[in-house]
Amino acid sequence: MKGAHVSRKPLGADTIDAVAARFKVLAEPARLSVLNQLRSGPLNVSDLIGATGLSQANLSKHLQLLHVHGFVGRRRDGLFVIYELADTSVFTLCDIMCGQLKRRVAAEATRLRA
């Protein structure tokens, strides 16, 4: 990876399993959509349903998994449960991936023009 510091120390098996589990949570587009909506601030379930188009049951399933893995926090506000980002580092990962995707698309376009 250009410009990135890559550790040469191998990861232990437990670390690999933990990292894979976190990436698995992020591998679902619906969960990334939920996190993206929470990027602008805390939202209740009704707001998240409207913003993501997910059903309440589906959204609840995704929110539970995101909560268990520490990506979102939740708090009760009267009758509502409010969700908010607990770990914004996910967007650093997204920015890295978006940059890589842009470079790959540009390289492919250059290759096709040649």
Helices and strands as residue ranges (DSSP letters): H 13-26, H 29-38, E 43-44, H 45-52, H 56-68, E 72-77, E 80-85, H 89-113
